[in-house]
Amino acid sequence: MTEAGWSRVIDVSLSGAFRCSKAVLRPMRKAGGGHIINIGSYSALTGPAGQANYAAAKAGLIGLTLSLAKEMGSSNIRVNCVLPGFLETKFVSDVTPAAAAAILNEHQLARFNTVEDAARFVAFLDTMANVSGQVFQLDSRVSRWC
């Protein structure tokens, strides 16, 4: 992995979330509260080979979520992280059928989550006024961190 490859993924997936959070925290405080929902990845929990930069960025996003939840709770600002799982999107369009089958084999229910189900969960989470500082995995893979 090149330095540029490392830096680009960290900048987009971790520093981008930091910058977005920083931009909304003051207006949320003035409004009396708010909710930040970060979109993480199961890769943060497992560190797959070939994804060191992505896994590190998404693990950092979990840490950012937990820290901000503790720091902002007294301002009625909730911060949570959702790990939607493997979704058939443009982001994963280059995954070979063999790789997708191997990922599917890790799922206890032998099926992938859908974009619609992930979106429905995120919308539902936003209605949960007393939930903050949590990480929600939305698929059926089981790891030692679950």
N, CA, C and O atoms as a GROMACS GRO file, in nm:
protein
  584
    1MET      N    1   0.085  -0.118   0.000
    1MET     CA    2   0.000   0.000   0.000
    1MET      C    3   0.090   0.124   0.000
    1MET      O    4   0.190   0.131   0.071
    2THR      N    5   0.050   0.218  -0.081
    2THR     CA    6   0.127   0.342  -0.088
    2THR      C    7   0.083   0.437   0.024
    2THR      O    8  -0.025   0.424   0.080
    3GLU      N    9   0.170   0.533   0.053
    3GLU     CA   10   0.134   0.638   0.149
    3GLU      C   11   0.009   0.713   0.102
    3GLU      O   12  -0.079   0.746   0.181
    4ALA      N   13   0.004   0.739  -0.027
    4ALA     CA   14  -0.111   0.812  -0.083
    4ALA      C   15  -0.240   0.731  -0.068
    4ALA      O   16  -0.344   0.786  -0.034
    5GLY      N   17  -0.232   0.600  -0.091
    5GLY     CA   18  -0.348   0.514  -0.075
    5GLY      C   19  -0.396   0.510   0.069
    5GLY      O   20  -0.515   0.515   0.097
    6TRP      N   21  -0.301   0.501   0.160
    6TRP     CA   22  -0.333   0.504   0.302
    6TRP      C   23  -0.401   0.636   0.339
    6TRP      O   24  -0.509   0.638   0.398
    7SER      N   25  -0.337   0.746   0.302
    7SER     CA   26  -0.384   0.879   0.340
    7SER      C   27  -0.521   0.911   0.282
    7SER      O   28  -0.603   0.971   0.351
    8ARG      N   29  -0.546   0.874   0.159
    8ARG     CA   30  -0.675   0.905   0.095
    8ARG      C   31  -0.790   0.839   0.171
    8ARG      O   32  -0.890   0.905   0.199
    9VAL      N   33  -0.776   0.712   0.204
    9VAL     CA   34  -0.885   0.641   0.273
    9VAL      C   35  -0.903   0.695   0.414
    9VAL      O   36  -1.017   0.714   0.458
   10ILE      N   37  -0.795   0.720   0.486
   10ILE     CA   38  -0.804   0.778   0.621
   10ILE      C   39  -0.870   0.915   0.613
   10ILE      O   40  -0.955   0.948   0.695
   11ASP      N   41  -0.830   0.996   0.514
   11ASP     CA   42  -0.885   1.131   0.502
   11ASP      C   43  -1.034   1.128   0.472
   11ASP      O   44  -1.110   1.206   0.531
   12VAL      N   45  -1.078   1.041   0.384
   12VAL     CA   46  -1.220   1.036   0.348
   12VAL      C   47  -1.302   0.972   0.460
   12VAL      O   48  -1.400   1.029   0.506
   13SER      N   49  -1.262   0.853   0.504
   13SER     CA   50  -1.345   0.774   0.595
   13SER      C   51  -1.337   0.814   0.742
   13SER      O   52  -1.432   0.791   0.817
   14LEU      N   53  -1.228   0.873   0.784
   14LEU     CA   54  -1.215   0.913   0.925
   14LEU      C   55  -1.210   1.065   0.940
   14LEU      O   56  -1.290   1.124   1.013
   15SER      N   57  -1.117   1.128   0.871
   15SER     CA   58  -1.106   1.274   0.884
   15SER      C   59  -1.231   1.342   0.829
   15SER      O   60  -1.271   1.447   0.881
   16GLY      N   61  -1.293   1.286   0.726
   16GLY     CA   62  -1.417   1.342   0.673
   16GLY      C   63  -1.528   1.342   0.777
   16GLY      O   64  -1.601   1.440   0.790
   17ALA      N   65  -1.540   1.231   0.851
   17ALA     CA   66  -1.641   1.223   0.957
   17ALA      C   67  -1.610   1.324   1.068
   17ALA      O   68  -1.702   1.386   1.122
   18PHE      N   69  -1.484   1.340   1.102
   18PHE     CA   70  -1.444   1.440   1.201
   18PHE      C   71  -1.485   1.580   1.155
   18PHE      O   72  -1.543   1.657   1.231
   19ARG      N   73  -1.452   1.612   1.030
   19ARG     CA   74  -1.483   1.745   0.978
   19ARG      C   75  -1.634   1.771   0.973
   19ARG      O   76  -1.680   1.880   1.007
   20CYS      N   77  -1.710   1.671   0.931
   20CYS     CA   78  -1.857   1.686   0.929
   20CYS      C   79  -1.911   1.705   1.069
   20CYS      O   80  -1.997   1.791   1.092
   21SER      N   81  -1.862   1.626   1.164
   21SER     CA   82  -1.907   1.640   1.303
   21SER      C   83  -1.873   1.778   1.356
   21SER      O   84  -1.956   1.844   1.419
   22LYS      N   85  -1.751   1.823   1.332
   22LYS     CA   86  -1.708   1.954   1.379
   22LYS      C   87  -1.797   2.064   1.322
   22LYS      O   88  -1.828   2.161   1.391
   23ALA      N   89  -1.839   2.048   1.197
   23ALA     CA   90  -1.922   2.150   1.132
   23ALA      C   91  -2.062   2.157   1.191
   23ALA      O   92  -2.123   2.264   1.189
   24VAL      N   93  -2.114   2.048   1.243
   24VAL     CA   94  -2.253   2.049   1.292
   24VAL      C   95  -2.266   2.062   1.443
   24VAL      O   96  -2.375   2.089   1.492
   25LEU      N   97  -2.159   2.043   1.518
   25LEU     CA   98  -2.172   2.044   1.664
   25LEU      C   99  -2.217   2.178   1.721
   25LEU      O  100  -2.304   2.181   1.808
   26ARG      N  101  -2.161   2.287   1.675
   26ARG     CA  102  -2.202   2.418   1.727
   26ARG      C  103  -2.349   2.446   1.695
   26ARG      O  104  -2.424   2.485   1.785
   27PRO      N  105  -2.394   2.427   1.570
   27PRO     CA  106  -2.538   2.447   1.544
   27PRO      C  107  -2.627   2.352   1.624
   27PRO      O  108  -2.736   2.391   1.665
   28MET      N  109  -2.584   2.229   1.646
   28MET     CA  110  -2.663   2.136   1.727
   28MET      C  111  -2.673   2.185   1.871
   28MET      O  112  -2.779   2.177   1.932
   29ARG      N  113  -2.562   2.233   1.924
   29ARG     CA  114  -2.565   2.287   2.061
   29ARG      C  115  -2.663   2.404   2.072
   29ARG      O  116  -2.742   2.411   2.166
   30LYS      N  117  -2.657   2.495   1.974
   30LYS     CA  118  -2.747   2.610   1.974
   30LYS      C  119  -2.893   2.565   1.962
   30LYS      O  120  -2.983   2.629   2.018
   31ALA      N  121  -2.916   2.456   1.890
   31ALA     CA  122  -3.053   2.406   1.871
   31ALA      C  123  -3.102   2.324   1.991
   31ALA      O  124  -3.219   2.287   1.997
   32GLY      N  125  -3.013   2.297   2.084
   32GLY     CA  126  -3.053   2.219   2.202
   32GLY      C  127  -3.035   2.069   2.188
   32GLY      O  128  -3.083   1.993   2.272
   33GLY      N  129  -2.968   2.027   2.083
   33GLY     CA  130  -2.940   1.884   2.067
   33GLY      C  131  -2.935   1.844   1.922
   33GLY      O  132  -2.953   1.926   1.831
   34GLY      N  133  -2.911   1.716   1.901
   34GLY     CA  134  -2.903   1.663   1.765
   34GLY      C  135  -2.856   1.519   1.768
   34GLY      O  136  -2.841   1.459   1.874
   35HIS      N  137  -2.832   1.466   1.650
   35HIS     CA  138  -2.793   1.326   1.638
   35HIS      C  139  -2.698   1.309   1.520
   35HIS      O  140  -2.731   1.344   1.407
   36ILE      N  141  -2.582   1.255   1.547
   36ILE     CA  142  -2.485   1.220   1.444
   36ILE      C  143  -2.486   1.068   1.432
   36ILE      O  144  -2.469   0.997   1.531
   37ILE      N  145  -2.508   1.019   1.311
   37ILE     CA  146  -2.502   0.874   1.286
   37ILE      C  147  -2.390   0.850   1.187
   37ILE      O  148  -2.400   0.887   1.070
   38ASN      N  149  -2.283   0.788   1.234
   38ASN     CA  150  -2.170   0.754   1.148
   38ASN      C  151  -2.196   0.617   1.086
   38ASN      O  152  -2.255   0.529   1.148
   39ILE      N  153  -2.152   0.602   0.961
   39ILE     CA  154  -2.166   0.474   0.892
   39ILE      C  155  -2.029   0.407   0.890
   39ILE      O  156  -1.937   0.451   0.822
   40GLY      N  157  -2.018   0.300   0.967
   40GLY     CA  158  -1.892   0.228   0.981
   40GLY      C  159  -1.888   0.104   0.893
   40GLY      O  160  -1.955   0.097   0.790
   41SER      N  161  -1.809   0.009   0.934
   41SER     CA  162  -1.792  -0.114   0.858
   41SER      C  163  -1.752  -0.229   0.949
   41SER      O  164  -1.679  -0.210   1.047
   42TYR      N  165  -1.799  -0.346   0.916
   42TYR     CA  166  -1.759  -0.468   0.986
   42TYR      C  167  -1.607  -0.487   0.977
   42TYR      O  168  -1.547  -0.551   1.064
   43SER      N  169  -1.546  -0.431   0.874
   43SER     CA  170  -1.400  -0.440   0.858
   43SER      C  171  -1.327  -0.381   0.978
   43SER      O  172  -1.215  -0.422   1.007
   44ALA      N  173  -1.389  -0.286   1.047
   44ALA     CA  174  -1.328  -0.227   1.166
   44ALA      C  175  -1.309  -0.331   1.275
   44ALA      O  176  -1.216  -0.321   1.356
   45LEU      N  177  -1.396  -0.432   1.278
   45LEU     CA  178  -1.391  -0.535   1.382
   45LEU      C  179  -1.301  -0.652   1.346
   45LEU      O  180  -1.254  -0.724   1.434
   46THR      N  181  -1.277  -0.671   1.216
   46THR     CA  182  -1.207  -0.793   1.173
   46THR      C  183  -1.074  -0.768   1.104
   46THR      O  184  -0.991  -0.858   1.097
   47GLY      N  185  -1.051  -0.646   1.053
   47GLY     CA  186  -0.925  -0.616   0.986
   47GLY      C  187  -0.891  -0.710   0.873
   47GLY      O  188  -0.789  -0.778   0.880
   48PRO      N  189  -0.973  -0.716   0.768
   48PRO     CA  190  -0.945  -0.809   0.658
   48PRO      C  191  -0.813  -0.778   0.587
   48PRO      O  192  -0.772  -0.663   0.578
   49ALA      N  193  -0.750  -0.881   0.536
   49ALA     CA  194  -0.626  -0.865   0.459
   49ALA      C  195  -0.653  -0.776   0.338
   49ALA      O  196  -0.757  -0.787   0.273
   50GLY      N  197  -0.559  -0.687   0.309
   50GLY     CA  198  -0.572  -0.599   0.194
   50GLY      C  199  -0.653  -0.474   0.221
   50GLY      O  200  -0.672  -0.392   0.131
   51GLN      N  201  -0.703  -0.458   0.344
   51GLN     CA  202  -0.785  -0.342   0.376
   51GLN      C  203  -0.734  -0.269   0.501
   51GLN      O  204  -0.814  -0.216   0.578
   52ALA      N  205  -0.605  -0.266   0.521
   52ALA     CA  206  -0.551  -0.205   0.643
   52ALA      C  207  -0.594  -0.061   0.657
   52ALA      O  208  -0.632  -0.018   0.767
   53ASN      N  209  -0.590   0.016   0.550
   53ASN     CA  210  -0.629   0.156   0.558
   53ASN      C  211  -0.778   0.171   0.588
   53ASN      O  212  -0.816   0.252   0.672
   54TYR      N  213  -0.861   0.094   0.521
   54TYR     CA  214  -1.006   0.102   0.541
   54TYR      C  215  -1.045   0.052   0.680
   54TYR      O  216  -1.125   0.115   0.749
   55ALA      N  217  -0.988  -0.061   0.721
   55ALA     CA  218  -1.019  -0.115   0.855
   55ALA      C  219  -0.975  -0.018   0.964
   55ALA      O  220  -1.047   0.002   1.061
   56ALA      N  221  -0.857   0.042   0.948
   56ALA     CA  222  -0.809   0.138   1.047
   56ALA      C  223  -0.898   0.262   1.052
   56ALA      O  224  -0.929   0.312   1.160
   57ALA      N  225  -0.938   0.311   0.936
   57ALA     CA  226  -1.024   0.429   0.931
   57ALA      C  227  -1.159   0.400   0.997
   57ALA      O  228  -1.209   0.483   1.074
   58LYS      N  229  -1.217   0.286   0.969
   58LYS     CA  230  -1.348   0.253   1.025
   58LYS      C  231  -1.339   0.219   1.175
   58LYS      O  232  -1.433   0.245   1.249
   59ALA      N  233  -1.228   0.162   1.219
   59ALA     CA  234  -1.207   0.140   1.362
   59ALA      C  235  -1.192   0.276   1.432
   59ALA      O  236  -1.245   0.296   1.542
   60GLY      N  237  -1.121   0.367   1.368
   60GLY     CA  238  -1.109   0.503   1.422
   60GLY      C  239  -1.244   0.573   1.428
   60GLY      O  240  -1.269   0.651   1.520
   61LEU      N  241  -1.330   0.545   1.332
   61LEU     CA  242  -1.464   0.603   1.332
   61LEU      C  243  -1.545   0.556   1.452
   61LEU      O  244  -1.622   0.632   1.510
   62ILE      N  245  -1.528   0.430   1.490
   62ILE     CA  246  -1.594   0.380   1.611
   62ILE      C  247  -1.541   0.455   1.732
   62ILE      O  248  -1.619   0.497   1.818
   63GLY      N  249  -1.410   0.473   1.741
   63GLY     CA  250  -1.353   0.550   1.852
   63GLY      C  251  -1.401   0.693   1.854
   63GLY      O  252  -1.430   0.747   1.960
   64LEU      N  253  -1.411   0.756   1.737
   64LEU     CA  254  -1.463   0.892   1.727
   64LEU      C  255  -1.607   0.896   1.776
   64LEU      O  256  -1.646   0.987   1.850
   65THR      N  257  -1.686   0.799   1.736
   65THR     CA  258  -1.827   0.791   1.777
   65THR      C  259  -1.838   0.783   1.928
   65THR      O  260  -1.916   0.857   1.989
   66LEU      N  261  -1.762   0.694   1.990
   66LEU     CA  262  -1.770   0.675   2.134
   66LEU      C  263  -1.724   0.800   2.210
   66LEU      O  264  -1.786   0.841   2.308
   67SER      N  265  -1.614   0.858   2.165
   67SER     CA  266  -1.564   0.979   2.232
   67SER      C  267  -1.661   1.095   2.219
   67SER      O  268  -1.688   1.164   2.317
   68LEU      N  269  -1.712   1.117   2.099
   68LEU     CA  270  -1.806   1.228   2.081
   68LEU      C  271  -1.935   1.206   2.161
   68LEU      O  272  -1.992   1.302   2.213
   69ALA      N  273  -1.980   1.081   2.170
   69ALA     CA  274  -2.100   1.053   2.249
   69ALA      C  275  -2.078   1.093   2.395
   69ALA      O  276  -2.167   1.151   2.458
   70LYS      N  277  -1.960   1.063   2.448
   70LYS     CA  278  -1.930   1.101   2.586
   70LYS      C  279  -1.915   1.252   2.600
   70LYS      O  280  -1.964   1.310   2.698
   71GLU      N  281  -1.849   1.316   2.505
   71GLU     CA  282  -1.824   1.459   2.513
   71GLU      C  283  -1.951   1.542   2.491
   71GLU      O  284  -1.965   1.649   2.551
   72MET      N  285  -2.042   1.495   2.408
   72MET     CA  286  -2.156   1.576   2.367
   72MET      C  287  -2.287   1.541   2.437
   72MET      O  288  -2.386   1.610   2.419
   73GLY      N  289  -2.288   1.434   2.515
   73GLY     CA  290  -2.411   1.393   2.581
   73GLY      C  291  -2.473   1.502   2.667
   73GLY      O  292  -2.595   1.518   2.669
   74SER      N  293  -2.390   1.577   2.737
   74SER     CA  294  -2.443   1.684   2.823
   74SER      C  295  -2.505   1.797   2.742
   74SER      O  296  -2.577   1.881   2.798
   75SER      N  297  -2.480   1.801   2.612
   75SER     CA  298  -2.542   1.900   2.523
   75SER      C  299  -2.660   1.840   2.447
   75SER      O  300  -2.710   1.900   2.352
   76ASN      N  301  -2.705   1.722   2.491
   76ASN     CA  302  -2.818   1.652   2.427
   76ASN      C  303  -2.789   1.616   2.282
   76ASN      O  304  -2.879   1.615   2.197
   77ILE      N  305  -2.662   1.588   2.254
   77ILE     CA  306  -2.623   1.545   2.120
   77ILE      C  307  -2.587   1.398   2.129
   77ILE      O  308  -2.497   1.358   2.203
   78ARG      N  309  -2.659   1.318   2.052
   78ARG     CA  310  -2.636   1.174   2.048
   78ARG      C  311  -2.543   1.141   1.931
   78ARG      O  312  -2.548   1.207   1.827
   79VAL      N  313  -2.460   1.040   1.950
   79VAL     CA  314  -2.368   0.996   1.845
   79VAL      C  315  -2.366   0.844   1.844
   79VAL      O  316  -2.337   0.782   1.946
   80ASN      N  317  -2.398   0.786   1.730
   80ASN     CA  318  -2.401   0.640   1.715
   80ASN      C  319  -2.331   0.601   1.586
   80ASN      O  320  -2.306   0.685   1.500
   81CYS      N  321  -2.300   0.473   1.574
   81CYS     CA  322  -2.234   0.421   1.455
   81CYS      C  323  -2.308   0.297   1.407
   81CYS      O  324  -2.339   0.208   1.487
   82VAL      N  325  -2.337   0.290   1.280
   82VAL     CA  326  -2.406   0.177   1.220
   82VAL      C  327  -2.310   0.106   1.125
   82VAL      O  328  -2.247   0.169   1.040
   83LEU      N  329  -2.300  -0.025   1.139
   83LEU     CA  330  -2.222  -0.110   1.049
   83LEU      C  331  -2.324  -0.184   0.963
   83LEU      O  332  -2.375  -0.288   1.004
   84PRO      N  333  -2.353  -0.134   0.844
   84PRO     CA  334  -2.463  -0.191   0.766
   84PRO      C  335  -2.435  -0.329   0.708
   84PRO      O  336  -2.529  -0.400   0.671
   85GLY      N  337  -2.311  -0.367   0.699
   85GLY     CA  338  -2.279  -0.497   0.640
   85GLY      C  339  -2.256  -0.484   0.491
   85GLY      O  340  -2.257  -0.375   0.435
   86PHE      N  341  -2.237  -0.596   0.428
   86PHE     CA  342  -2.211  -0.602   0.284
   86PHE      C  343  -2.340  -0.570   0.210
   86PHE      O  344  -2.436  -0.646   0.217
   87LEU      N  345  -2.342  -0.459   0.140
   87LEU     CA  346  -2.458  -0.417   0.064
   87LEU      C  347  -2.419  -0.412  -0.083
   87LEU      O  348  -2.308  -0.372  -0.117
   88GLU      N  349  -2.509  -0.452  -0.169
   88GLU     CA  350  -2.481  -0.448  -0.312
   88GLU      C  351  -2.497  -0.306  -0.362
   88GLU      O  352  -2.606  -0.264  -0.402
   89THR      N  353  -2.385  -0.233  -0.358
   89THR     CA  354  -2.382  -0.093  -0.401
   89THR      C  355  -2.267  -0.074  -0.499
   89THR      O  356  -2.191  -0.167  -0.526
   90LYS      N  357  -2.255   0.046  -0.552
   90LYS     CA  358  -2.145   0.078  -0.643
   90LYS      C  359  -2.010   0.058  -0.574
   90LYS      O  360  -1.911   0.021  -0.638
   91PHE      N  361  -2.007   0.083  -0.443
   91PHE     CA  362  -1.883   0.070  -0.366
   91PHE      C  363  -1.825  -0.070  -0.375
   91PHE      O  364  -1.703  -0.086  -0.378
   92VAL      N  365  -1.908  -0.172  -0.380
   92VAL     CA  366  -1.860  -0.310  -0.382
   92VAL      C  367  -1.879  -0.376  -0.519
   92VAL      O  368  -1.872  -0.498  -0.531
   93SER      N  369  -1.901  -0.296  -0.622
   93SER     CA  370  -1.928  -0.351  -0.755
   93SER      C  371  -1.809  -0.428  -0.814
   93SER      O  372  -1.828  -0.510  -0.904
   94ASP      N  373  -1.689  -0.403  -0.766
   94ASP     CA  374  -1.570  -0.473  -0.818
   94ASP      C  375  -1.543  -0.605  -0.748
   94ASP      O  376  -1.449  -0.676  -0.784
   95VAL      N  377  -1.623  -0.640  -0.648
   95VAL     CA  378  -1.603  -0.766  -0.576
   95VAL      C  379  -1.640  -0.881  -0.669
   95VAL      O  380  -1.747  -0.882  -0.729
   96THR      N  381  -1.551  -0.977  -0.680
   96THR     CA  382  -1.578  -1.091  -0.768
   96THR      C  383  -1.688  -1.178  -0.708
   96THR      O  384  -1.710  -1.177  -0.587
   97PRO      N  385  -1.757  -1.254  -0.793
   97PRO     CA  386  -1.859  -1.345  -0.741
   97PRO      C  387  -1.802  -1.444  -0.638
   97PRO      O  388  -1.870  -1.478  -0.541
   98ALA      N  389  -1.680  -1.489  -0.657
   98ALA     CA  390  -1.617  -1.581  -0.562
   98ALA      C  391  -1.595  -1.512  -0.428
   98ALA      O  392  -1.617  -1.572  -0.323
   99ALA      N  393  -1.551  -1.386  -0.429
   99ALA     CA  394  -1.529  -1.312  -0.305
   99ALA      C  395  -1.662  -1.286  -0.235
   99ALA      O  396  -1.672  -1.297  -0.113
  100ALA      N  397  -1.765  -1.250  -0.313
  100ALA     CA  398  -1.897  -1.228  -0.254
  100ALA      C  399  -1.950  -1.356  -0.191
  100ALA      O  400  -2.011  -1.352  -0.084
  101ALA      N  401  -1.928  -1.469  -0.255
  101ALA     CA  402  -1.973  -1.598  -0.200
  101ALA      C  403  -1.899  -1.629  -0.070
  101ALA      O  404  -1.958  -1.682   0.024
  102ALA      N  405  -1.770  -1.597  -0.064
  102ALA     CA  406  -1.693  -1.620   0.059
  102ALA      C  407  -1.744  -1.531   0.172
  102ALA      O  408  -1.754  -1.576   0.286
  103ILE      N  409  -1.778  -1.407   0.141
  103ILE     CA  410  -1.833  -1.316   0.242
  103ILE      C  411  -1.969  -1.368   0.288
  103ILE      O  412  -1.998  -1.370   0.408
  104LEU      N  413  -2.051  -1.410   0.193
  104LEU     CA  414  -2.183  -1.462   0.228
  104LEU      C  415  -2.172  -1.585   0.318
  104LEU      O  416  -2.257  -1.606   0.405
  105ASN      N  417  -2.070  -1.664   0.299
  105ASN     CA  418  -2.048  -1.783   0.381
  105ASN      C  419  -2.023  -1.748   0.528
  105ASN      O  420  -2.045  -1.832   0.615
  106GLU      N  421  -1.979  -1.627   0.557
  106GLU     CA  422  -1.956  -1.582   0.695
  106GLU      C  423  -2.086  -1.544   0.766
  106GLU      O  424  -2.087  -1.531   0.889
  107HIS      N  425  -2.193  -1.527   0.691
  107HIS     CA  426  -2.321  -1.483   0.747
  107HIS      C  427  -2.399  -1.603   0.799
  107HIS      O  428  -2.424  -1.699   0.726
  108GLN      N  429  -2.437  -1.598   0.925
  108GLN     CA  430  -2.509  -1.709   0.988
  108GLN      C  431  -2.645  -1.731   0.924
  108GLN      O  432  -2.696  -1.844   0.923
  109LEU      N  433  -2.705  -1.626   0.870
  109LEU     CA  434  -2.836  -1.639   0.806
  109LEU      C  435  -2.825  -1.660   0.655
  109LEU      O  436  -2.926  -1.670   0.586
  110ALA      N  437  -2.702  -1.666   0.603
  110ALA     CA  438  -2.675  -1.694   0.462
  110ALA      C  439  -2.745  -1.595   0.368
  110ALA      O  440  -2.794  -1.633   0.261
  111ARG      N  441  -2.748  -1.469   0.408
  111ARG     CA  442  -2.803  -1.366   0.319
  111ARG      C  443  -2.742  -1.231   0.356
  111ARG      O  444  -2.700  -1.207   0.470
  112PHE      N  445  -2.738  -1.143   0.256
  112PHE     CA  446  -2.687  -1.008   0.276
  112PHE      C  447  -2.800  -0.916   0.320
  112PHE      O  448  -2.917  -0.941   0.293
  113ASN      N  449  -2.762  -0.810   0.387
  113ASN     CA  450  -2.855  -0.705   0.422
  113ASN      C  451  -2.890  -0.628   0.295
  113ASN      O  452  -2.819  -0.638   0.195
  114THR      N  453  -2.997  -0.551   0.297
  114THR     CA  454  -3.032  -0.469   0.182
  114THR      C  455  -3.012  -0.321   0.216
  114THR      O  456  -3.012  -0.282   0.332
  115VAL      N  457  -2.994  -0.242   0.113
  115VAL     CA  458  -2.982  -0.098   0.130
  115VAL      C  459  -3.107  -0.044   0.199
  115VAL      O  460  -3.099   0.042   0.287
  116GLU      N  461  -3.223  -0.096   0.159
  116GLU     CA  462  -3.349  -0.049   0.217
  116GLU      C  463  -3.358  -0.082   0.366
  116GLU      O  464  -3.403   0.002   0.444
  117ASP      N  465  -3.316  -0.201   0.407
  117ASP     CA  466  -3.319  -0.237   0.549
  117ASP      C  467  -3.221  -0.152   0.630
  117ASP      O  468  -3.253  -0.109   0.740
  118ALA      N  469  -3.104  -0.128   0.574
  118ALA     CA  470  -3.006  -0.044   0.644
  118ALA      C  471  -3.060   0.098   0.660
  118ALA      O  472  -3.047   0.158   0.767
  119ALA      N  473  -3.120   0.152   0.555
  119ALA     CA  474  -3.177   0.287   0.563
  119ALA      C  475  -3.292   0.291   0.664
  119ALA      O  476  -3.304   0.387   0.739
  120ARG      N  477  -3.374   0.188   0.665
  120ARG     CA  478  -3.485   0.182   0.761
  120ARG      C  479  -3.432   0.181   0.904
  120ARG      O  480  -3.488   0.247   0.992
  121PHE      N  481  -3.324   0.108   0.929
  121PHE     CA  482  -3.266   0.105   1.062
  121PHE      C  483  -3.211   0.242   1.102
  121PHE      O  484  -3.234   0.288   1.214
  122VAL      N  485  -3.139   0.307   1.011
  122VAL     CA  486  -3.083   0.439   1.041
  122VAL      C  487  -3.196   0.538   1.073
  122VAL      O  488  -3.184   0.616   1.167
  123ALA      N  489  -3.303   0.534   0.995
  123ALA     CA  490  -3.417   0.622   1.022
  123ALA      C  491  -3.479   0.591   1.158
  123ALA      O  492  -3.516   0.682   1.232
  124PHE      N  493  -3.491   0.462   1.191
  124PHE     CA  494  -3.546   0.422   1.320
  124PHE      C  495  -3.455   0.466   1.434
  124PHE      O  496  -3.502   0.518   1.535
  125LEU      N  497  -3.325   0.446   1.417
  125LEU     CA  498  -3.228   0.486   1.520
  125LEU      C  499  -3.242   0.634   1.552
  125LEU      O  500  -3.229   0.675   1.667
  126ASP      N  501  -3.267   0.714   1.450
  126ASP     CA  502  -3.280   0.857   1.473
  126ASP      C  503  -3.399   0.890   1.564
  126ASP      O  504  -3.400   0.996   1.628
  127THR      N  505  -3.497   0.803   1.572
  127THR     CA  506  -3.613   0.828   1.660
  127THR      C  507  -3.587   0.785   1.804
  127THR      O  508  -3.668   0.815   1.891
  128MET      N  509  -3.478   0.716   1.830
  128MET     CA  510  -3.448   0.663   1.963
  128MET      C  511  -3.377   0.770   2.046
  128MET      O  512  -3.254   0.779   2.046
  129ALA      N  513  -3.454   0.851   2.116
  129ALA     CA  514  -3.403   0.969   2.185
  129ALA      C  515  -3.306   0.937   2.298
  129ALA      O  516  -3.232   1.026   2.341
  130ASN      N  517  -3.304   0.816   2.347
  130ASN     CA  518  -3.220   0.782   2.462
  130ASN      C  519  -3.104   0.690   2.427
  130ASN      O  520  -3.045   0.628   2.516
  131VAL      N  521  -3.070   0.680   2.300
  131VAL     CA  522  -2.963   0.591   2.256
  131VAL      C  523  -2.847   0.674   2.204
  131VAL      O  524  -2.862   0.754   2.111
  132SER      N  525  -2.730   0.655   2.264
  132SER     CA  526  -2.609   0.724   2.219
  132SER      C  527  -2.487   0.641   2.257
  132SER      O  528  -2.489   0.566   2.355
  133GLY      N  529  -2.381   0.656   2.179
  133GLY     CA  530  -2.256   0.586   2.207
  133GLY      C  531  -2.260   0.438   2.175
  133GLY      O  532  -2.186   0.360   2.235
  134GLN      N  533  -2.345   0.399   2.080
  134GLN     CA  534  -2.361   0.258   2.048
  134GLN      C  535  -2.311   0.228   1.906
  134GLN      O  536  -2.310   0.316   1.820
  135VAL      N  537  -2.271   0.104   1.886
  135VAL     CA  538  -2.229   0.054   1.756
  135VAL      C  539  -2.324  -0.059   1.720
  135VAL      O  540  -2.336  -0.157   1.794
  136PHE      N  541  -2.391  -0.046   1.606
  136PHE     CA  542  -2.492  -0.144   1.565
  136PHE      C  543  -2.447  -0.217   1.439
  136PHE      O  544  -2.430  -0.155   1.334
  137GLN      N  545  -2.428  -0.347   1.450
  137GLN     CA  546  -2.394  -0.431   1.335
  137GLN      C  547  -2.524  -0.487   1.280
  137GLN      O  548  -2.601  -0.548   1.354
  138LEU      N  549  -2.549  -0.467   1.151
  138LEU     CA  550  -2.678  -0.501   1.093
  138LEU      C  551  -2.680  -0.630   1.011
  138LEU      O  552  -2.776  -0.655   0.938
  139ASP      N  553  -2.578  -0.710   1.022
  139ASP     CA  554  -2.584  -0.837   0.949
  139ASP      C  555  -2.566  -0.953   1.045
  139ASP      O  556  -2.568  -0.934   1.167
  140SER      N  557  -2.549  -1.074   0.992
  140SER     CA  558  -2.546  -1.191   1.079
  140SER      C  559  -2.407  -1.253   1.094
  140SER      O  560  -2.394  -1.370   1.130
  141ARG      N  561  -2.303  -1.174   1.065
  141ARG     CA  562  -2.167  -1.224   1.091
  141ARG      C  563  -2.142  -1.212   1.242
  141ARG      O  564  -2.186  -1.116   1.307
  142VAL      N  565  -2.072  -1.307   1.294
  142VAL     CA  566  -2.044  -1.309   1.438
  142VAL      C  567  -1.892  -1.303   1.457
  142VAL      O  568  -1.818  -1.386   1.405
  143SER      N  569  -1.849  -1.202   1.532
  143SER     CA  570  -1.707  -1.191   1.562
  143SER      C  571  -1.690  -1.185   1.713
  143SER      O  572  -1.789  -1.174   1.786
  144ARG      N  573  -1.569  -1.193   1.758
  144ARG     CA  574  -1.543  -1.190   1.901
  144ARG      C  575  -1.576  -1.055   1.964
  144ARG      O  576  -1.588  -1.046   2.086
  145TRP      N  577  -1.591  -0.948   1.882
  145TRP     CA  578  -1.624  -0.817   1.936
  145TRP      C  579  -1.773  -0.796   1.949
  145TRP      O  580  -1.816  -0.696   2.008
  146CYS      N  581  -1.853  -0.884   1.896
  146CYS     CA  582  -1.998  -0.865   1.897
  146CYS      C  583  -2.057  -0.897   2.032
  146CYS      O  584  -2.178  -0.887   2.052
   0.00000   0.00000   0.00000
